[in-house]
Amino acid sequence: MNASGNHFIIPVFIPHNGCPNTCVFCNQMAITGVKTPPPMDPDHLLSHVHTYLGYRKEKIHTEIAFFGGNFLGLEKKEVDSLLDAANRFVLAGQVDGIRFSTRPDTIDPARLEHIMTFPITTVELGAQSMDDAVLAGSNRGHSSRDTVRAHSLLKRFGLRTGLQMMVGLPGDDGSSSVYTAEKLAGLNPDYIRIYPTIVLKGSLLSKWYKNGTYEPLELEESVTLVKHLYYIFKRKNIRVIRMGLQASEDLNQGAEIIAGPYHPAFGHLVLSSVFYDMARHELKQRPDVPRHIVISVHPRNISRLQGLNKKNIPALKKEFHLASLDIKGDRSLSDNDLSVNPAG
C-alpha cells in the first residue's frame, strides 16, 4: 500500500511471473518480500483489492498496480482476466485506473491497442541500463533500442510513463550509469526509479560475488553516484520517485542479502546529501557568514537537511565555524529551496 498526498496505490505483486529469463541480479521473492506468490486469478485479486480499499481513509485518486514481474509477458488470457477483474473496481467508481510494470521488449502496437480497451493510466518500463554491453552482461535479454522504441509507443498511446534504472550492474564503472541517466532523461518520462544493485541469495550474481568476478558498490559510493543521477533528472524536471529498494523485513534483517549497498533509508541518505550540498552552496555565496544562523526548509525536508543521525549539522558547523545552527520549517518554501538567516 502506498498513500502519497492524494494518491493511493494498491500493489499486486507478481514476482518473476511473465519473465522470459532470469537476470543475474534477480530474486524477486526477496525484493518484493512475497515468499509464496499468490495465485494469479481474478478471485484472489478481487479479495486483495477489497482488503486494501478498507485501509483507505478517504476517497482519493486510487490505482491498482501490478508490480514485480513482467506483466505483458504473462499469457494473454491471464493479462485479460487480471485487467478485467481490476476494471470492475474502476467501473464501480472505487478505483481510478490501472498501472503495471513490464519489460521494454513486451511493448508493441498490437498489445497496446488491446490493453487500451481497459483503463490503463501508467506503464513502467524496466530499462535498467542504456548500455548494451551492461544489458548483455546482466542477461536482460533486451537492448537499449527496445527501451527507446517502447517508450515512444507508450507516449504515442497517451500513457504516463515511468522508467527504472540500476547502478552497479556488472560492467558498469559508473560512467555507464551516468550515460544511462542522460539517455533516459532525454526520453522525458514522467518519473524515474533508481535502484542500486544488491547481491541477493539465489541470484547468479551471488555466485559471481563468491568467486570474485563481481564486486558491488560500497554504500557511500552508491549514494554519491545516485545523487549525481538525481541531479541529471532534476535539471530536466523529471521526478525521481524512488531511490533504493523498498524496505522489507527480510531485507532489513539481511536474510536475503549477501553484499551490496542496501540501506532501508537509502533514498533519505541521497536526499540528505542533496540538502547538505544546497546548504553548503548557500553559505559559500556569503562573504561573511554569521556565527549563529537559522536554515529554513519546508517542514517535510527538516530531517533531510539534518541528515541521518543529524550528522549534517555538526559537519556544517565545523566547515563554516558556526557557534550554532538551528533548522526550522517554513511552509512557504518549495521542496527545492532553503533560506539562511542570522539567528535571533
C-alpha positions as CSV (number, residue, x, y, z in Angstrom):
1,M,0.0,0.0,0.0
2,N,1.3,3.4,-0.9
3,A,-0.5,6.6,0.0
4,S,1.2,9.7,-1.0
5,G,-0.5,13.1,-0.9
6,N,-3.8,12.4,-2.7
7,H,-2.7,9.3,-4.5
8,F,-3.3,5.7,-3.2
9,I,-1.7,2.7,-4.8
10,I,-2.9,-0.9,-4.3
11,P,0.1,-3.1,-5.1
12,V,-0.4,-6.5,-6.7
13,F,2.9,-8.4,-6.7
14,I,3.6,-11.0,-9.4
15,P,7.2,-11.9,-8.6
16,H,9.0,-13.1,-11.7
17,N,5.8,-14.0,-13.4
18,G,5.9,-13.5,-17.2
19,C,9.7,-13.1,-17.3
20,P,11.3,-15.0,-20.2
21,N,14.7,-15.2,-18.5
22,T,16.4,-14.6,-15.2
23,C,18.6,-11.5,-14.9
24,V,21.8,-12.1,-13.0
25,F,20.7,-9.8,-10.1
26,C,17.2,-11.1,-9.8
27,N,15.5,-12.7,-6.8
28,Q,12.0,-11.1,-7.0
29,M,10.8,-13.1,-3.9
30,A,13.4,-11.3,-1.8
31,I,12.9,-7.9,-3.4
32,T,9.1,-7.8,-3.0
33,G,9.0,-9.7,0.3
34,V,6.5,-12.1,-1.2
35,K,7.6,-15.6,-0.2
36,T,4.9,-17.5,-2.0
37,P,3.4,-15.7,-5.0
38,P,-0.4,-15.5,-4.7
39,P,-2.4,-17.3,-7.3
40,M,-2.9,-15.2,-10.4
41,D,-6.6,-15.4,-10.6
42,P,-9.5,-12.9,-10.5
43,D,-11.0,-14.1,-7.2
44,H,-7.7,-13.6,-5.4
45,L,-7.3,-10.1,-7.0
46,L,-10.9,-9.1,-6.0
47,S,-10.3,-10.1,-2.4
48,H,-6.9,-8.4,-2.3
49,V,-8.2,-5.1,-3.6
50,H,-11.2,-5.1,-1.3
51,T,-8.8,-5.6,1.6
52,Y,-6.7,-2.6,0.6
53,L,-9.7,-0.4,-0.1
54,G,-10.6,-1.0,3.6
55,Y,-7.3,0.7,4.5
56,R,-8.1,3.9,2.5
57,K,-9.3,6.6,4.9
58,E,-10.8,8.9,2.3
59,K,-11.7,8.8,-1.3
60,I,-8.5,9.9,-3.1
61,H,-7.1,9.1,-6.5
62,T,-6.6,5.3,-6.4
63,E,-4.9,2.9,-8.8
64,I,-4.3,-0.8,-8.9
65,A,-0.7,-1.5,-9.7
66,F,0.8,-4.8,-10.9
67,F,4.5,-4.9,-9.8
68,G,7.4,-7.3,-9.5
69,G,7.1,-9.3,-12.7
70,N,6.8,-8.7,-16.4
71,F,3.1,-8.0,-16.8
72,L,2.7,-8.1,-20.5
73,G,4.9,-11.3,-20.6
74,L,2.0,-13.2,-18.9
75,E,-0.2,-15.3,-21.1
76,K,-2.8,-13.1,-22.9
77,K,-5.7,-14.8,-21.2
78,E,-4.0,-14.1,-17.8
79,V,-3.5,-10.5,-18.7
80,D,-7.1,-10.1,-19.8
81,S,-8.6,-11.9,-16.7
82,L,-6.5,-9.7,-14.3
83,L,-7.3,-6.5,-16.1
84,D,-11.0,-7.4,-16.3
85,A,-11.1,-8.1,-12.6
86,A,-9.3,-4.8,-11.8
87,N,-11.6,-2.9,-14.2
88,R,-14.6,-3.9,-12.1
89,F,-13.4,-1.6,-9.4
90,V,-13.0,1.2,-11.9
91,L,-16.5,0.7,-13.3
92,A,-17.8,0.7,-9.7
93,G,-16.1,4.1,-9.1
94,Q,-13.9,2.6,-6.4
95,V,-10.6,2.9,-8.3
96,D,-9.5,5.4,-10.9
97,G,-7.1,3.4,-13.1
98,I,-4.7,0.5,-13.6
99,R,-0.9,0.6,-13.9
100,F,1.8,-2.0,-14.3
101,S,5.5,-2.6,-14.8
102,T,6.8,-4.6,-17.8
103,R,9.9,-5.2,-19.9
104,P,10.6,-2.9,-22.9
105,D,10.5,-5.9,-25.3
106,T,6.9,-6.7,-24.4
107,I,5.6,-3.4,-25.8
108,D,4.3,-3.4,-29.3
109,P,1.3,-1.7,-31.1
110,A,-0.9,-4.8,-31.1
111,R,-0.6,-5.4,-27.3
112,L,-1.1,-1.7,-26.6
113,E,-4.2,-1.4,-28.8
114,H,-5.6,-4.4,-26.9
115,I,-4.9,-3.3,-23.3
116,M,-6.1,0.2,-24.1
117,T,-9.6,-1.2,-24.1
118,F,-9.0,-1.2,-20.3
119,P,-8.5,2.0,-18.1
120,I,-4.7,1.8,-18.2
121,T,-3.1,5.1,-16.8
122,T,0.6,4.4,-16.4
123,V,3.2,1.9,-17.7
124,E,6.6,1.5,-16.1
125,L,9.5,0.0,-18.1
126,G,12.4,-1.9,-16.5
127,A,15.1,-0.3,-18.6
128,Q,17.9,-0.8,-16.0
129,S,20.6,0.4,-18.4
130,M,21.1,2.0,-21.8
131,D,24.5,0.5,-22.2
132,D,24.0,-2.6,-24.4
133,A,27.2,-4.3,-23.0
134,V,25.9,-3.9,-19.5
135,L,22.4,-5.2,-20.5
136,A,24.0,-8.3,-22.1
137,G,26.3,-8.9,-19.1
138,S,23.2,-8.8,-16.8
139,N,21.3,-11.3,-19.0
140,R,18.5,-8.7,-19.6
141,G,17.5,-10.1,-22.9
142,H,16.6,-6.7,-24.5
143,S,18.5,-3.8,-25.9
144,S,18.6,-0.1,-25.3
145,R,16.8,0.4,-28.6
146,D,13.9,-1.7,-27.2
147,T,13.6,0.8,-24.4
148,V,13.6,3.8,-26.8
149,R,11.0,2.2,-29.1
150,A,8.8,1.0,-26.3
151,H,8.8,4.4,-24.5
152,S,7.9,6.2,-27.8
153,L,5.0,3.8,-28.3
154,L,3.7,4.4,-24.8
155,K,3.7,8.1,-25.3
156,R,2.0,7.8,-28.7
157,F,-0.8,6.0,-26.9
158,G,-1.1,8.8,-24.4
159,L,0.1,6.9,-21.3
160,R,2.1,8.2,-18.4
161,T,5.5,6.5,-18.3
162,G,8.0,5.6,-15.6
163,L,11.5,4.2,-16.2
164,Q,13.6,2.1,-13.8
165,M,17.4,2.1,-13.9
166,M,20.0,0.3,-11.8
167,V,23.5,1.3,-10.8
168,G,26.4,-1.0,-10.1
169,L,25.5,-3.7,-12.6
170,P,28.2,-6.0,-14.0
171,G,30.4,-4.0,-16.4
172,D,29.1,-0.6,-15.1
173,D,32.0,1.6,-14.0
174,G,29.8,4.5,-13.0
175,S,30.2,6.3,-16.3
176,S,27.7,3.8,-17.8
177,S,25.1,4.8,-15.2
178,V,25.7,8.5,-16.0
179,Y,25.2,7.7,-19.7
180,T,22.0,5.7,-18.9
181,A,20.6,8.6,-16.8
182,E,21.3,11.1,-19.6
183,K,19.7,8.8,-22.2
184,L,16.6,8.2,-20.1
185,A,16.2,11.8,-19.2
186,G,16.3,12.5,-22.9
187,L,13.2,10.3,-23.3
188,N,11.3,12.7,-20.9
189,P,9.4,10.1,-18.8
190,D,7.0,11.2,-16.2
191,Y,9.1,9.7,-13.4
192,I,12.2,7.6,-12.6
193,R,13.2,5.0,-10.1
194,I,16.8,4.3,-9.3
195,Y,18.0,1.1,-7.7
196,P,21.5,0.1,-6.5
197,T,22.4,-3.4,-7.4
198,I,22.3,-5.7,-4.4
199,V,23.7,-9.2,-4.3
200,L,20.8,-11.4,-3.3
201,K,20.7,-15.0,-2.2
202,G,19.7,-17.3,-5.0
203,S,20.8,-14.9,-7.8
204,L,23.5,-15.7,-10.3
205,L,25.3,-12.5,-9.1
206,S,25.7,-14.2,-5.7
207,K,27.8,-16.9,-7.4
208,W,29.9,-14.3,-9.2
209,Y,30.4,-12.4,-6.0
210,K,31.6,-15.5,-4.2
211,N,34.1,-16.5,-6.9
212,G,35.4,-12.9,-7.1
213,T,34.2,-12.0,-10.6
214,Y,31.7,-9.3,-9.4
215,E,32.3,-6.6,-6.8
216,P,29.3,-4.5,-5.7
217,L,29.4,-0.7,-5.0
218,E,30.0,0.4,-1.4
219,L,27.2,2.2,0.3
220,E,28.8,5.7,0.3
221,E,30.0,5.2,-3.3
222,S,26.5,4.3,-4.4
223,V,24.9,7.2,-2.6
224,T,27.3,9.6,-4.3
225,L,26.6,8.2,-7.7
226,V,22.8,8.1,-7.3
227,K,22.9,11.7,-6.1
228,H,24.7,12.7,-9.3
229,L,22.0,10.9,-11.3
230,Y,19.3,12.6,-9.3
231,Y,20.8,16.0,-10.3
232,I,20.7,14.9,-14.0
233,F,16.9,14.2,-13.8
234,K,16.2,17.2,-11.6
235,R,17.7,19.5,-14.3
236,K,15.2,18.0,-16.7
237,N,12.3,18.4,-14.2
238,I,11.8,14.7,-14.1
239,R,10.6,13.3,-10.8
240,V,12.7,10.7,-9.1
241,I,10.1,8.9,-7.0
242,R,12.3,6.2,-5.5
243,M,16.0,5.6,-4.8
244,G,16.8,2.3,-3.3
245,L,14.9,-0.9,-2.8
246,Q,11.6,-0.9,-0.9
247,A,12.5,-1.9,2.7
248,S,11.1,-5.3,3.8
249,E,11.6,-7.4,6.9
250,D,13.8,-9.9,5.2
251,L,16.0,-7.2,3.6
252,N,16.3,-5.2,6.8
253,Q,17.4,-8.3,8.7
254,G,19.9,-9.2,6.0
255,A,18.3,-12.6,5.5
256,E,18.3,-12.3,1.7
257,I,21.3,-10.0,1.2
258,I,24.9,-11.3,0.6
259,A,26.5,-8.0,-0.3
260,G,25.9,-4.6,-1.8
261,P,24.8,-1.1,-0.8
262,Y,21.4,-1.9,0.8
263,H,20.1,0.6,3.4
264,P,16.4,0.8,4.5
265,A,16.6,4.6,4.1
266,F,18.8,4.7,1.0
267,G,16.7,7.5,-0.6
268,H,16.9,9.5,2.6
269,L,20.7,9.2,2.5
270,V,20.8,10.6,-1.0
271,L,18.4,13.5,-0.3
272,S,20.3,14.3,2.9
273,S,23.4,14.6,0.8
274,V,21.5,16.8,-1.7
275,F,20.3,19.2,1.1
276,Y,23.8,19.3,2.6
277,D,25.1,20.4,-0.8
278,M,22.4,23.0,-1.0
279,A,23.2,24.4,2.4
280,R,27.0,24.5,1.6
281,H,26.3,26.3,-1.7
282,E,24.2,28.9,0.0
283,L,26.7,29.5,2.8
284,K,29.6,29.7,0.3
285,Q,27.9,32.5,-1.5
286,R,28.0,34.7,1.6
287,P,31.1,36.9,2.1
288,D,30.5,36.9,5.8
289,V,28.6,34.0,7.5
290,P,27.2,34.9,10.9
291,R,28.3,32.7,13.8
292,H,24.7,31.9,14.7
293,I,22.4,31.0,11.9
294,V,19.0,29.5,11.1
295,I,18.4,27.5,8.0
296,S,14.7,27.2,6.9
297,V,13.2,24.5,4.7
298,H,9.8,23.1,4.0
299,P,8.8,21.0,7.1
300,R,8.9,17.8,5.1
301,N,12.6,18.5,4.4
302,I,13.8,19.1,8.0
303,S,15.0,15.6,8.5
304,R,16.7,15.6,5.1
305,L,18.7,18.7,5.9
306,Q,19.6,17.3,9.3
307,G,20.9,14.1,7.7
308,L,20.9,10.6,9.2
309,N,21.5,10.8,12.9
310,K,21.6,14.6,12.3
311,K,25.2,14.3,11.0
312,N,24.8,17.3,8.6
313,I,24.6,19.8,11.5
314,P,28.0,19.2,13.1
315,A,29.6,18.9,9.6
316,L,28.2,22.3,8.5
317,K,29.1,23.9,11.9
318,K,32.7,22.7,11.6
319,E,33.2,23.7,8.0
320,F,31.8,27.2,8.4
321,H,32.9,27.8,12.0
322,L,29.4,28.2,13.3
323,A,28.6,28.6,17.0
324,S,25.0,27.5,16.5
325,L,22.8,26.2,13.6
326,D,19.1,25.8,14.0
327,I,16.8,24.2,11.4
328,K,13.2,25.4,11.1
329,G,10.2,24.6,9.0
330,D,8.7,27.1,6.6
331,R,5.8,26.1,4.5
332,S,6.2,29.0,2.1
333,L,9.4,27.4,0.8
334,S,9.3,24.8,-2.0
335,D,10.8,21.4,-1.9
336,N,13.9,22.7,-3.8
337,D,14.5,25.8,-1.6
338,L,16.1,26.7,1.7
339,S,16.9,30.1,3.2
340,V,19.8,31.0,5.6
341,N,19.3,33.8,8.1
342,P,21.1,35.1,11.2
343,A,19.7,33.7,14.4
344,G,17.7,36.0,16.7
